[in-house]
Amino acid sequence: MKASVVIPCHNAERYIGETLRSVAAQTQPAHEVFVINDRSADGSAEAVEASGVPVTLLNTDFGNAAAARNAGIERATGDWVAFLDADDYWRDNHLETAAGLLARGDAVAFMANRDLIDDSGAVRQQNVGLSLQDSQPSLPADRFPGLFRGNGFYFAMSSCLMRTDRLRAIDGLDVGQVRRHDIDMWLRGIAGHTWAYSVQPTSVYRIDTPGAISRNVSDREYWFLRAMLKNRSAFPGPDFDAIVRLAARRAVSAGLTDGTATDVKRAIDLANDELSPTDRWVYRAARVAPWAFASLNRWRRRAATRHRAAHQPLSSASDA
């Protein structure tokens, strides 16, 4: 396996050196590394050079992470593209684990469990991913919706690889999918094919990077629903239907809790056909007293966070 590593970078001066050093430390070396420095206003380019890791640095002006990733895919000469975000990093066996599993089947994509760290580097959750007991080299596409639904819709691009020819067959990432183009790409890529999964956590995802676009909850949930609706026909069945219904409720709830009146309207317009009569009644009432709905929803989020923390002990980065 020859893996072309694609790293979009926007104002990641603080993290990109660690990210690149994790690539250089791989027990199976990468074939090549592309850093797409997209509209960075900090010292990201200088930090890439200071890392000492051989890379191809592309300075772009897209203002769009999907377009930045596509620029790397277009230049890739490896048979696989390994995705990594500029604020995340890999364990040193990430590419070796992927290569070993992919050699056992005909999968077009690979995903692994991951650890979650906060901005200080402390591990917040370990072994986060799909609920599989053993690594699998060749899962059918229709297994993914049920597993994805069961893990709370967690998805991290930095734990994924996809075959280069498959990426090009689906025209890469959709630049019109402004957010959540990662899961959209994954669904389009595995549709009609098989995919591999490693239960071993080989990537590390930073959950609270300052300024990260994923922190805009209303935007994130709207675009997630859009991605699910876009791919629904490729994954017929009750699991995907359940994902769409829940995504619709989450999009409207996030608009009411975290967004503007415009965010609420666009979410309702997109979600309306997936909402039950009860859902519609609740959201109509919420628009009369949005402050009450937002307060209740924030309380529910905090309760859910406390519940997760109670079932996952914290540990320091040195314990990982």
C-alpha positions, 0 to 999 in steps of 0.5 A, a space after each residue: 500500500 502506498 498512502 498519500 497523506 492529505 492534510 488541510 491546514 488553516 491557522 494550525 501553526 500551534 499543532 501542525 508540527 506535532 501532526 507532521 511528526 506523527 506522520 514521519 514516525 509511522 512504522 509503515 512510511 507514507 508514500 508522500 505528504 501534502 499539506 494544503 495551507 488554505 488561507 492561513 493568516 498565522 505562521 502555519 507555512 513556517 511551522 510546516 518547514 520548521 517540522 523538518 518533515 518532507 512535505 509538498 506544501 500547497 498554498 491555496 485560497 479556497 476558504 473551503 476544507 473540501 476544496 483543500 482536500 481535493 487539491 491534495 487528492 488531485 496531486 496524489 500518486 499513491 494508491 490510497 489517500 490517508 486523511 489527517 487534519 492539521 490539529 490531529 495526529 496518528 499513533 505510529 502504527 496507523 498506516 501499518 494497521 490499515 495496510 495489514 487489514 486492507 490486504 485481507 480483503 477488497 475494501 475501498 475504504 478504512 476506518 479505525 477507532 480513535 482517542 479524543 483529547 482536549 486542547 491541552 493534550 489530556 485524553 478525554 475519551 479512549 477507544 471511541 468508535 463503532 461497536 465492533 468486537 473485532 477488526 473487520 477487513 471486508 464489511 458490506 456498505 449496508 452494515 455502516 448505517 446501523 453501526 454509525 447510528 449506534 455510536 452517536 454519529 461520531 465520525 473523524 476524517 483523521 482515522 480514514 483512508 480511501 482508495 485513490 481511484 474510488 475517490 476520483 470515481 466519486 469526484 472527491 469531496 463535494 465543495 458545495 457540502 460546506 460542513 460535514 463533507 467528510 461523512 458525505 464523502 465516506 457514504 458516497 465512497 463505500 456505497 456498493 462496496 466493502 470497507 475495513 474497520 480496525 477496533 484498535 485506536 490509531 488516531 487522536 482527535 482534538 475535540 475543542 480546537 479554538 475556532 474549529 468550524 465543528 464548534 458551530 453546532 447549528 451549522 454542523 447539524 444542518 449540514 449533517 442532515 443535508 448529507 444524510 438526505 443526499 445519501 439516503 437512496 444509496 442506503 435503503 433501510 430502517 437504520 438510515 431512515 432512523 438516522 435521517 429522522 433524528 438528524 432532522 430533529 437535531 438540526 431544528 433543535 440546534 437552530 433554536 438553541 444555538 442559531 439565529 432566526 435564519 438558521 431556524 428557518 433553513 433547518 425547518 425547511 430542510 427537515 420538515 418532511 422528516 418531522 412527526 406531527 408531534 415534532 412540528 407541534 413542539 417546534 412551533 411552541 418553541 418558536 413562541 418561547 425560544 429562550 425556554 426551549 434553548 435553556 432546556 436543551 442546553 440542560 439536556 446536553 450538559 446532562 448527557 455530557 456528565 453521563 458520558 464522563 461518568 462512564 469514561 474515566 479521564 487520563 493524561 496524554 502520557 497514559 495513552 
